[in-house]
Amino acid sequence: MFKRSIYTCVAVCAAMLAAGQALKSQAPAAPQWEVATVGQWSGKGRTCIATSRGCQGEEITADGGTQDAIMKAASTLGEQGWELVSVTANPGDGWPTLYFRRPKATR
């Protein structure tokens, strides 16, 4: 009787492991992200989209000055599907750096 219980326990554990592996293989892959920043450079807003070749950037200006340029750049990224994930202040000048991400397009 005791041996039978051990065999049953081993069989149930093996079945649970097999089911777990099957479910794990059906789980979706973790998303890959594109990342970008918005900050200020020489009084202008600047976007930087990270690529394998470095930063693909653009300077943004606005009539209201640097703060409006930063907000204009952030708004542009938002319209392109970017999600704001973090904001930090530059310790040197206090201007914010905004960090964005969006899922990489599947190819």
C-alpha contacts under 8 A as a table, 3 or more apart, distances in Angstrom:
res1	aa1	res2	aa2	distance
1	M	4	R	5.07
1	M	5	S	6.39
2	F	5	S	5.16
2	F	6	I	6.40
3	K	6	I	5.10
3	K	7	Y	6.17
4	R	7	Y	5.13
4	R	8	T	6.11
5	S	8	T	5.03
5	S	9	C	6.09
6	I	9	C	5.04
6	I	10	V	6.14
7	Y	10	V	5.10
7	Y	11	A	6.08
8	T	11	A	5.08
8	T	12	V	6.13
9	C	12	V	5.15
9	C	13	C	6.13
10	V	13	C	5.12
10	V	14	A	6.10
11	A	14	A	5.12
11	A	15	A	6.17
12	V	15	A	5.09
12	V	16	M	6.18
13	C	16	M	5.06
13	C	17	L	6.21
14	A	17	L	5.12
14	A	18	A	6.19
15	A	18	A	5.11
15	A	19	A	6.13
16	M	19	A	5.10
16	M	20	G	6.08
17	L	20	G	5.04
17	L	21	Q	6.24
18	A	21	Q	5.19
18	A	22	A	6.26
19	A	22	A	5.06
19	A	23	L	6.23
20	G	23	L	5.17
20	G	24	K	6.06
21	Q	24	K	4.99
21	Q	25	S	6.23
22	A	25	S	5.33
22	A	26	Q	6.65
23	L	26	Q	5.17
23	L	27	A	6.54
24	K	27	A	5.28
31	P	103	P	6.53
31	P	104	K	7.75
32	Q	103	P	5.86
32	Q	104	K	5.59
33	W	101	R	6.13
33	W	102	R	5.55
33	W	103	P	4.56
33	W	104	K	5.08
34	E	49	I	7.73
34	E	50	A	7.07
34	E	101	R	5.49
34	E	102	R	5.42
34	E	103	P	6.08
34	E	104	K	5.48
35	V	49	I	6.13
35	V	50	A	5.82
35	V	99	Y	7.37
35	V	100	F	5.68
35	V	101	R	4.48
35	V	102	R	6.79
36	A	47	T	7.08
36	A	48	C	5.40
36	A	49	I	4.20
36	A	50	A	5.85
36	A	99	Y	5.94
36	A	100	F	5.06
36	A	101	R	6.25
37	T	47	T	5.71
37	T	48	C	5.19
37	T	49	I	6.56
37	T	97	T	6.63
37	T	98	L	5.42
37	T	99	Y	4.59
37	T	100	F	5.97
38	V	45	G	6.95
38	V	46	R	5.55
38	V	47	T	4.52
38	V	48	C	6.44
38	V	70	I	6.61
38	V	73	A	6.69
38	V	74	A	6.50
38	V	97	T	5.66
38	V	98	L	5.03
38	V	99	Y	6.67
39	G	45	G	5.72
39	G	46	R	5.39
39	G	47	T	6.70
39	G	70	I	6.25
39	G	95	W	7.25
39	G	96	P	6.15
39	G	97	T	4.57
39	G	98	L	6.41
40	Q	43	G	6.10
40	Q	44	K	5.36
40	Q	45	G	4.50
40	Q	46	R	5.56
40	Q	66	T	6.91
40	Q	70	I	6.73
40	Q	95	W	6.86
40	Q	96	P	7.75
40	Q	97	T	7.64
41	W	44	K	5.37
41	W	45	G	6.33
41	W	46	R	6.36
43	G	65	G	7.46
43	G	66	T	5.36
44	K	59	E	6.48
44	K	60	I	6.06
44	K	61	T	5.61
44	K	65	G	7.43
44	K	66	T	5.20
44	K	69	A	6.20
44	K	70	I	7.49
45	G	59	E	5.77
45	G	60	I	4.80
45	G	61	T	6.19
45	G	66	T	6.05
45	G	67	Q	7.66
45	G	69	A	4.71
45	G	70	I	4.53
45	G	73	A	6.54
46	R	57	G	6.76
46	R	58	E	5.63
46	R	59	E	4.49
46	R	60	I	5.73
46	R	70	I	7.08
46	R	73	A	7.02
47	T	56	Q	7.94
47	T	57	G	5.13
47	T	58	E	5.30
47	T	59	E	6.59
47	T	60	I	7.69
47	T	73	A	6.55
48	C	55	C	5.38
48	C	56	Q	5.48
48	C	57	G	4.26
48	C	58	E	6.85
49	I	55	C	5.57
49	I	56	Q	5.07
49	I	57	G	6.18
50	A	54	G	5.85
50	A	55	C	4.90
50	A	56	Q	6.35
51	T	54	G	5.10
51	T	55	C	6.01
51	T	56	Q	6.70
60	I	69	A	5.65
60	I	70	I	7.45
60	I	72	K	7.40
60	I	73	A	6.27
61	T	65	G	7.25
61	T	66	T	7.33
61	T	68	D	7.92
61	T	69	A	4.96
62	A	65	G	5.68
62	A	66	T	7.22
62	A	68	D	5.82
62	A	69	A	4.80
62	A	72	K	7.39
63	D	68	D	7.48
63	D	69	A	7.99
64	G	67	Q	7.27
64	G	68	D	5.35
64	G	69	A	7.41
65	G	68	D	5.56
65	G	69	A	6.20
66	T	69	A	4.95
66	T	70	I	6.20
67	Q	70	I	5.17
67	Q	71	M	6.31
68	D	71	M	5.05
68	D	72	K	5.98
69	A	72	K	4.99
69	A	73	A	6.14
70	I	73	A	5.14
70	I	74	A	6.19
71	M	74	A	5.00
71	M	75	S	6.00
72	K	75	S	5.07
72	K	76	T	6.17
73	A	76	T	5.11
73	A	77	L	6.39
74	A	77	L	5.21
74	A	78	G	6.20
74	A	98	L	7.77
75	S	78	G	4.97
75	S	79	E	6.23
76	T	79	E	5.17
76	T	80	Q	6.46
77	L	80	Q	5.02
77	L	81	G	6.61
77	L	82	W	5.34
78	G	81	G	5.25
78	G	82	W	4.83
78	G	83	E	6.37
78	G	84	L	7.81
79	E	82	W	7.23
81	G	102	R	6.55
82	W	100	F	5.90
82	W	101	R	5.45
82	W	102	R	4.96
83	E	100	F	5.23
83	E	101	R	5.29
83	E	102	R	6.05
84	L	98	L	7.05
84	L	99	Y	5.93
84	L	100	F	4.43
84	L	101	R	6.70
85	V	98	L	7.82
85	V	99	Y	5.74
85	V	100	F	5.47
85	V	101	R	6.95
86	S	98	L	6.01
86	S	99	Y	5.14
86	S	100	F	7.21
87	V	96	P	6.44
87	V	97	T	5.66
87	V	98	L	4.53
87	V	99	Y	6.13
88	T	96	P	5.49
88	T	97	T	5.33
88	T	98	L	6.68
89	A	94	G	5.24
89	A	95	W	5.58
89	A	96	P	4.28
89	A	97	T	6.10
90	N	93	D	5.78
90	N	94	G	4.79
90	N	95	W	5.42
90	N	96	P	5.88
90	N	97	T	6.81
91	P	94	G	5.57
